[in-house]
Amino acid sequence: MAKYVSINEALALVKDGDYIVTGLGSAEGREFMTNLHTIADKVKNVMVSNCLPMGAYEFMVNPAYKDTFRTEGWFYTPALRKAHANGNISFIFNHLHLASFKRLCYRKPDVYVGIASMPDKHGYVSLSLSNTYEMAMIKEAKTVILEINPNAPRTFGDVQLHLNDVDYVVEVDYPMPEIADAEPNEKDLIIGRTIAGMINDGDCIQLGIGGIPNAVAASLMDKKDLGVHTEMLTSGMVKLAKAGVITGKNKQTHKGKMVAAFAMGTKELYDYIDDNPAVCIMDGAYVNDPHVISQNDNQVSINSTIEVDLFGQCCSESIGHVQFSGTGGQADTAIGAQKSKNGKSIIALYSTAMVKNKVTGERTETSKIVPLLKQGAAVSLSRNDIDWLVTEYGAVCLRGTAMEERAKLIISVAHPDFREQLTKDAIALGIIAG
């Protein structure tokens, strides 16, 4: 019981110059992060690393604390995007499967804080909703603080930790943060049906979150014996599992198991994974390793992007040079799927977006398929690694194509209103022969 402390006692452990790492998304130490700003007058030069933070925490977003706390994140959310203007927020470049390894090469944490399930009769807790990098950080941290929560699902995989290996425990009782299922729009449904038509019975899938992935999941209800090896376990996958669509019986690794690095979604998802041995939350360095991914035959990776150019370069995380989200596991899963026997990688996007004119303030329809990416845009998936491209106007396979043929294929799934100009631009750039 000496390990059990109040949140104020836990915060008092932070010292000048400390480096704090918290869990990803719903696995972050919410109580600790919510109150971290209260010690701003007692410490200085504190660094915090997070990934997909669920809260707009005062220490991050309030400019009053920018000289005390600095945040470096693996994946931006709206709160981090907004706080970036304060000058104390920065992005950590990463592929997800190497996120912990490369960060630890740079710096080891002084403090790790995250959530865990309640201890079992043997003294073990589960890290619950994520092991993307959490266990790797715990092993290297000087001080480990866990917020144990009766609402945190007890999950299986390699997320079990004995209280002997934890320095301090804070008892909390807040609900797990939820992400509501995005309601698919007409474009989502068209793209979802197209992608579902590319998935066969027995395939192993990886899905993300949002309207398009939800539409894909909803369109898979007539499939049989799908498997799951995914970075993120979603509510859509749970619905498929409950319906008997996902069985994992044809997987080559972890047969019959749904494997993920983290889970995020609705209470239905959290209730399903609680104490469920069919779900394995495993180290992101393992789950997202392209070699590991490839060991399942018929692996299908489905990701979205912000913008794609006529070379096939995908910018999925920035708008020009401005960081918007993160690389995450897009390259990991896309490359791993293509290394899989009969596997395929699918990149999906709307053909257009309504973009605000900086001069007039009006929104105009703009093509998301462009001749060249915006200046400074991050190339999340290189032109060498793109496979299938899908919009509401169809699907094209770019694997093995040369520059001119590829450009023509990409233009063929652009919005019809922009195809002529894209062709002219491609000729002017020497991508297509005039």
C-alpha positions as CSV (number, residue, x, y, z in Angstrom):
1,M,0.0,0.0,0.0
2,A,3.0,2.3,0.3
3,K,2.9,2.6,-3.5
4,Y,-0.6,4.2,-3.4
5,V,-0.4,7.9,-3.5
6,S,-2.7,10.9,-4.2
7,I,-2.5,12.7,-7.5
8,N,-0.8,15.7,-5.7
9,E,1.8,13.3,-4.2
10,A,2.4,11.9,-7.7
11,L,2.8,15.4,-9.2
12,A,5.3,16.3,-6.4
13,L,7.6,13.6,-7.8
14,V,8.3,15.8,-10.9
15,K,11.6,17.6,-10.8
16,D,13.3,20.4,-12.8
17,G,14.3,19.2,-16.3
18,D,12.3,15.9,-16.1
19,Y,11.2,14.1,-19.2
20,I,7.7,12.7,-18.8
21,V,6.1,10.1,-21.2
22,T,2.4,9.3,-21.1
23,G,0.3,6.6,-22.8
24,L,-1.2,6.9,-26.3
25,G,-4.8,8.2,-26.6
26,S,-7.1,6.7,-24.1
27,A,-4.2,5.1,-22.3
28,E,-2.7,8.5,-21.2
29,G,-2.6,9.4,-17.5
30,R,-5.6,11.7,-17.6
31,E,-5.7,12.8,-14.0
32,F,-1.9,13.5,-14.0
33,M,-2.1,15.4,-17.3
34,T,-5.2,17.4,-16.2
35,N,-3.4,18.6,-13.1
36,L,0.2,18.9,-14.3
37,H,-0.1,22.7,-14.8
38,T,-0.7,23.1,-11.0
39,I,3.0,22.6,-10.3
40,A,4.2,25.2,-12.8
41,D,5.4,27.4,-10.0
42,K,7.5,24.6,-8.5
43,V,9.4,23.2,-11.6
44,K,11.0,24.4,-14.8
45,N,12.1,22.9,-18.1
46,V,9.8,19.9,-18.0
47,M,9.3,17.9,-21.3
48,V,6.2,15.8,-22.0
49,S,5.8,13.3,-24.8
50,N,2.4,12.1,-25.8
51,C,0.6,10.6,-28.8
52,L,-3.0,11.3,-29.8
53,P,-3.8,13.2,-26.6
54,M,-7.5,13.0,-25.8
55,G,-7.6,16.2,-23.7
56,A,-6.8,19.8,-24.3
57,Y,-4.7,20.0,-21.1
58,E,-3.8,23.3,-19.6
59,F,-0.1,22.6,-19.5
60,M,-0.2,22.2,-23.3
61,V,-2.7,24.7,-24.5
62,N,-2.4,27.6,-22.1
63,P,0.4,30.0,-23.2
64,A,0.9,31.0,-19.6
65,Y,2.8,27.7,-19.1
66,K,4.9,27.6,-22.2
67,D,8.1,28.6,-20.4
68,T,7.6,25.7,-17.9
69,F,6.3,22.8,-20.1
70,R,7.3,21.7,-23.6
71,T,5.4,19.0,-25.4
72,E,6.8,16.8,-28.1
73,G,4.2,14.5,-29.7
74,W,4.3,11.5,-32.0
75,F,0.8,12.3,-33.4
76,Y,-1.1,15.6,-33.4
77,T,-4.7,16.1,-32.4
78,P,-6.7,19.3,-32.6
79,A,-5.4,20.4,-29.2
80,L,-1.8,20.1,-30.2
81,R,-2.4,21.7,-33.6
82,K,-3.9,24.7,-31.8
83,A,-1.3,24.9,-29.1
84,H,1.5,24.7,-31.7
85,A,1.2,28.4,-32.1
86,N,2.4,28.9,-28.5
87,G,5.9,27.8,-29.6
88,N,6.4,25.0,-27.1
89,I,4.8,22.1,-29.1
90,S,6.8,20.1,-31.6
91,F,6.4,16.9,-33.6
92,I,8.4,13.7,-33.3
93,F,9.2,12.2,-36.7
94,N,8.5,8.5,-36.6
95,H,7.2,5.3,-38.2
96,L,5.1,3.7,-35.5
97,H,7.0,0.4,-35.2
98,L,10.2,2.4,-34.5
99,A,8.6,5.1,-32.4
100,S,9.8,3.8,-29.0
101,F,13.2,2.5,-30.2
102,K,14.2,5.7,-31.9
103,R,12.9,8.0,-29.1
104,L,14.8,5.9,-26.5
105,C,18.0,6.3,-28.6
106,Y,17.5,10.1,-28.1
107,R,16.3,10.3,-24.5
108,K,15.0,7.9,-21.8
109,P,12.1,9.0,-19.6
110,D,12.5,10.2,-16.1
111,V,8.8,9.5,-15.5
112,Y,6.2,7.3,-17.2
113,V,2.5,7.9,-16.4
114,G,-0.4,6.0,-17.9
115,I,-3.5,4.0,-17.1
116,A,-3.9,0.4,-16.0
117,S,-6.7,-2.0,-15.0
118,M,-7.2,-2.9,-11.4
119,P,-4.7,-5.4,-10.0
120,D,-5.8,-9.1,-10.1
121,K,-5.4,-11.5,-7.2
122,H,-1.8,-12.1,-8.3
123,G,-0.8,-8.4,-8.3
124,Y,-0.8,-8.0,-12.0
125,V,-2.4,-5.0,-13.9
126,S,-3.0,-4.7,-17.6
127,L,-1.9,-1.6,-19.5
128,S,-5.4,-1.9,-21.0
129,L,-5.8,0.1,-24.2
130,S,-2.3,0.5,-25.6
131,N,1.1,-1.0,-25.8
132,T,2.2,1.1,-28.8
133,Y,5.3,2.2,-27.0
134,E,4.2,2.1,-23.3
135,M,5.9,-1.0,-22.0
136,A,9.2,-0.1,-23.7
137,M,9.0,3.3,-22.0
138,I,8.1,1.7,-18.6
139,K,11.2,-0.5,-18.8
140,E,13.5,2.5,-19.2
141,A,11.7,5.0,-17.0
142,K,13.3,6.0,-13.7
143,T,9.8,6.4,-12.1
144,V,6.6,4.6,-13.2
145,I,3.3,6.0,-12.1
146,L,0.1,4.2,-13.1
147,E,-3.5,5.4,-12.7
148,I,-5.4,2.3,-11.9
149,N,-9.1,2.6,-13.0
150,P,-12.0,0.1,-12.5
151,N,-13.3,1.3,-15.9
152,A,-10.1,0.4,-17.7
153,P,-10.5,-2.9,-19.7
154,R,-8.3,-5.8,-18.6
155,T,-6.7,-6.9,-21.9
156,F,-4.4,-9.6,-22.9
157,G,-1.2,-9.8,-25.0
158,D,2.0,-8.4,-23.7
159,V,0.4,-5.7,-21.5
160,Q,0.6,-7.4,-18.1
161,L,2.7,-5.8,-15.5
162,H,3.2,-6.7,-11.8
163,L,2.9,-4.0,-9.2
164,N,6.4,-4.9,-8.0
165,D,7.6,-3.2,-11.2
166,V,5.5,-0.1,-10.6
167,D,6.8,2.7,-8.3
168,Y,3.5,4.5,-7.6
169,V,-0.2,3.9,-8.0
170,V,-2.9,6.5,-8.1
171,E,-6.5,5.3,-7.8
172,V,-8.9,7.0,-10.2
173,D,-12.4,6.4,-11.4
174,Y,-13.1,8.3,-14.6
175,P,-14.7,6.8,-17.7
176,M,-12.5,5.7,-20.6
177,P,-12.4,8.5,-23.3
178,E,-14.6,7.5,-26.2
179,I,-14.5,8.4,-29.9
180,A,-18.0,8.3,-31.4
181,D,-18.4,6.3,-34.6
182,A,-18.3,8.8,-37.5
183,E,-21.4,8.5,-39.6
184,P,-20.4,7.7,-43.2
185,N,-21.4,10.2,-45.8
186,E,-22.3,9.4,-49.5
187,K,-18.7,9.5,-50.6
188,D,-17.6,7.3,-47.7
189,L,-20.2,4.7,-48.6
190,I,-19.1,4.6,-52.3
191,I,-15.5,4.2,-51.3
192,G,-16.4,1.7,-48.6
193,R,-18.3,-0.5,-51.0
194,T,-15.4,-0.3,-53.6
195,I,-12.8,-1.4,-51.0
196,A,-15.1,-4.1,-49.6
197,G,-15.3,-5.5,-53.1
198,M,-11.5,-5.8,-53.1
199,I,-11.5,-7.9,-49.9
200,N,-12.1,-11.6,-50.0
201,D,-13.3,-14.1,-47.5
202,G,-10.5,-15.1,-45.2
203,D,-8.4,-12.0,-45.7
204,C,-6.6,-10.3,-42.8
205,I,-7.4,-6.6,-42.5
206,Q,-6.0,-3.4,-41.0
207,L,-8.3,-0.4,-40.6
208,G,-8.1,3.0,-39.2
209,I,-10.7,5.4,-37.8
210,G,-13.1,7.8,-39.5
211,G,-15.9,7.8,-42.1
212,I,-14.1,5.8,-44.8
213,P,-12.9,3.0,-42.5
214,N,-16.3,2.8,-40.8
215,A,-18.0,2.6,-44.2
216,V,-15.5,-0.2,-45.2
217,A,-16.4,-2.1,-42.0
218,A,-20.1,-1.7,-42.6
219,S,-19.7,-3.0,-46.1
220,L,-17.9,-6.2,-44.9
221,M,-20.9,-7.8,-43.1
222,D,-21.4,-10.3,-45.9
223,K,-17.8,-11.6,-45.7
224,K,-16.6,-14.7,-43.9
225,D,-13.7,-15.6,-41.6
226,L,-11.8,-12.3,-41.8
227,G,-8.8,-11.9,-39.6
228,V,-7.4,-8.8,-37.9
229,H,-3.8,-7.7,-37.6
230,T,-4.1,-3.9,-37.2
231,E,-2.4,-0.9,-35.6
232,M,-5.7,0.3,-34.1
233,L,-8.6,-1.9,-33.0
234,T,-11.8,-0.1,-33.8
235,S,-15.5,-0.2,-32.9
236,G,-16.2,-1.2,-36.5
237,M,-14.1,-4.3,-36.1
238,V,-15.9,-5.2,-32.9
239,K,-19.2,-5.1,-34.7
240,L,-17.8,-7.5,-37.4
241,A,-16.5,-9.8,-34.7
242,K,-19.9,-9.9,-32.9
243,A,-21.6,-10.6,-36.2
244,G,-19.3,-13.6,-36.7
245,V,-17.5,-12.0,-39.8
246,I,-14.1,-11.9,-38.0
247,T,-12.9,-15.3,-36.8
248,G,-9.2,-15.2,-37.6
249,K,-9.3,-18.9,-38.5
250,N,-7.2,-18.4,-41.6
251,K,-4.4,-16.4,-40.0
252,Q,-0.9,-17.7,-40.1
253,T,0.1,-15.9,-36.9
254,H,-2.1,-15.6,-33.7
255,K,-4.8,-17.7,-35.3
256,G,-8.2,-16.9,-34.0
257,K,-6.9,-13.7,-32.3
258,M,-7.5,-10.0,-33.1
259,V,-4.0,-8.4,-32.8
260,A,-3.6,-4.6,-32.3
261,A,-1.1,-2.1,-30.8
262,F,-3.9,-0.1,-29.3
263,A,-7.7,0.2,-29.1
264,M,-9.8,3.4,-29.3
265,G,-13.5,3.9,-29.9
266,T,-16.8,3.5,-28.1
267,K,-17.8,1.9,-24.8
268,E,-19.0,-1.1,-26.9
269,L,-15.4,-1.6,-28.0
270,Y,-14.1,-1.3,-24.4
271,D,-16.7,-3.7,-23.1
272,Y,-15.9,-6.2,-25.8
273,I,-12.1,-6.3,-25.2
274,D,-12.4,-6.5,-21.4
275,D,-11.2,-9.9,-20.2
276,N,-11.4,-11.2,-23.8
277,P,-8.6,-13.6,-24.7
278,A,-9.5,-13.3,-28.4
279,V,-8.0,-9.8,-28.3
280,C,-4.2,-9.3,-28.1
281,I,-2.9,-5.8,-27.4
282,M,0.8,-6.2,-28.2
283,D,4.0,-4.1,-28.5
284,G,3.7,-1.6,-31.5
285,A,7.3,-2.5,-32.4
286,Y,6.0,-6.0,-33.1
287,V,2.5,-5.4,-34.4
288,N,3.6,-2.8,-36.9
289,D,6.9,-4.4,-38.0
290,P,6.4,-4.9,-41.8
291,H,8.1,-8.3,-41.6
292,V,5.6,-9.4,-38.9
293,I,2.6,-8.0,-40.8
294,S,3.7,-9.9,-43.9
295,Q,3.6,-13.3,-42.2
296,N,-0.2,-13.3,-42.5
297,D,-1.2,-14.2,-46.0
298,N,-3.8,-12.0,-47.8
299,Q,-3.1,-9.0,-45.5
300,V,-5.1,-5.9,-46.6
301,S,-4.0,-2.6,-45.3
302,I,-6.5,0.3,-45.7
303,N,-5.3,3.9,-44.9
304,S,-6.4,7.4,-45.9
305,T,-4.5,10.3,-47.1
306,I,-4.9,14.1,-47.4
307,E,-3.3,14.6,-50.8
308,V,-1.7,12.5,-53.5
309,D,0.4,13.7,-56.5
310,L,0.8,12.3,-59.9
311,F,3.9,10.4,-58.9
312,G,1.9,8.6,-56.2
313,Q,3.4,10.4,-53.2
314,C,0.9,10.5,-50.4
315,C,0.9,13.3,-47.9
316,S,-1.2,12.0,-45.0
317,E,-0.2,14.1,-42.1
318,S,0.4,17.8,-43.0
319,I,-1.1,20.6,-45.0
320,G,1.9,21.9,-46.8
321,H,4.6,22.2,-44.1
322,V,2.1,22.6,-41.3
323,Q,1.9,19.4,-39.2
324,F,-1.7,18.1,-39.0
325,S,-1.6,14.6,-37.5
326,G,1.2,12.1,-37.8
327,T,2.8,9.4,-39.9
328,G,1.6,6.7,-37.5
329,G,1.8,3.3,-39.1
330,Q,0.8,4.1,-42.6
331,A,4.1,3.1,-44.2
332,D,4.5,0.2,-41.8
333,T,1.2,-1.3,-42.7
334,A,1.3,-0.5,-46.4
335,I,4.7,-2.1,-46.9
336,G,3.9,-5.0,-44.7
337,A,0.7,-5.8,-46.6
338,Q,2.5,-5.7,-49.9
339,K,5.1,-8.1,-48.6
340,S,2.3,-10.5,-47.6
341,K,1.4,-13.4,-49.9
342,N,-1.5,-12.1,-52.0
343,G,-1.6,-9.0,-49.9
344,K,-2.5,-5.5,-50.9
345,S,-2.3,-1.9,-49.6
346,I,-5.1,0.5,-50.3
347,I,-4.9,4.3,-49.9
348,A,-8.3,6.0,-49.9
349,L,-9.3,9.6,-50.2
350,Y,-12.1,11.9,-51.5
351,S,-11.2,13.3,-54.9
352,T,-11.9,16.9,-53.7
353,A,-12.1,19.0,-50.6
354,M,-13.7,22.4,-49.9
355,V,-10.8,24.7,-49.1
356,K,-11.1,28.2,-47.7
357,N,-9.6,30.9,-49.8
358,K,-7.2,33.0,-47.7
359,V,-8.1,36.2,-49.5
360,T,-11.9,36.0,-49.9
361,G,-12.7,33.6,-47.0
362,E,-14.9,31.6,-49.4
363,R,-14.7,27.9,-49.7
364,T,-14.1,26.4,-53.2
365,E,-13.9,22.8,-54.3
366,T,-10.3,21.8,-54.8
367,S,-8.8,18.6,-56.2
368,K,-7.0,16.4,-53.6
369,I,-5.1,14.8,-56.5
370,V,-2.5,17.3,-57.5
371,P,0.4,17.6,-60.0
372,L,2.9,18.1,-57.2
373,L,2.4,18.0,-53.4
374,K,2.3,21.4,-51.7
375,Q,5.7,22.9,-50.8
376,G,7.0,21.4,-47.6
377,A,4.3,18.6,-47.5
378,A,5.3,15.5,-45.6
379,V,5.6,12.4,-47.8
380,S,4.0,9.9,-45.5
381,L,4.0,7.1,-48.1
382,S,6.6,7.3,-50.8
383,R,5.9,6.8,-54.5
384,N,7.8,3.5,-54.3
385,D,5.4,2.2,-51.7
386,I,2.0,3.0,-53.0
387,D,-0.1,0.1,-54.3
388,W,-3.9,0.7,-54.8
389,L,-5.5,4.2,-54.9
390,V,-9.2,4.5,-54.3
391,T,-11.6,7.5,-54.6
392,E,-15.3,7.8,-55.1
393,Y,-14.5,7.5,-58.8
394,G,-12.9,4.1,-58.7
395,A,-9.8,2.1,-57.8
396,V,-6.5,1.8,-59.7
397,C,-3.6,-0.4,-59.1
398,L,-0.3,1.5,-59.3
399,R,2.0,-1.4,-58.4
400,G,4.9,-1.7,-60.8
401,T,3.7,1.2,-63.1
402,A,6.0,3.6,-64.8
403,M,5.7,7.4,-64.4
404,E,3.4,8.1,-67.4
405,E,1.1,5.2,-67.0
406,R,0.8,5.9,-63.3
407,A,-0.1,9.5,-63.8
408,K,-2.8,8.6,-66.2
409,L,-4.2,6.0,-63.8
410,I,-4.2,8.5,-61.0
411,I,-5.9,11.1,-63.1
412,S,-8.6,8.6,-64.0
413,V,-9.9,8.5,-60.4
414,A,-9.7,12.3,-59.9
415,H,-12.9,14.4,-60.0
416,P,-14.0,14.7,-63.7
417,D,-13.9,18.5,-63.4
418,F,-10.1,18.5,-62.7
419,R,-8.9,15.7,-65.1
420,E,-8.3,17.9,-68.1
421,Q,-6.2,20.4,-66.1
422,L,-4.3,17.6,-64.4
423,T,-3.4,16.2,-67.7
424,K,-2.2,19.6,-69.0
425,D,-0.1,20.0,-65.8
426,A,1.3,16.5,-66.2
427,I,2.4,17.3,-69.8
428,A,3.9,20.6,-68.7
429,L,5.9,18.8,-66.0
430,G,7.1,16.2,-68.5
431,I,5.3,13.4,-66.6
432,I,3.1,12.6,-69.6
433,A,4.4,13.0,-73.2
434,G,2.8,15.9,-75.0
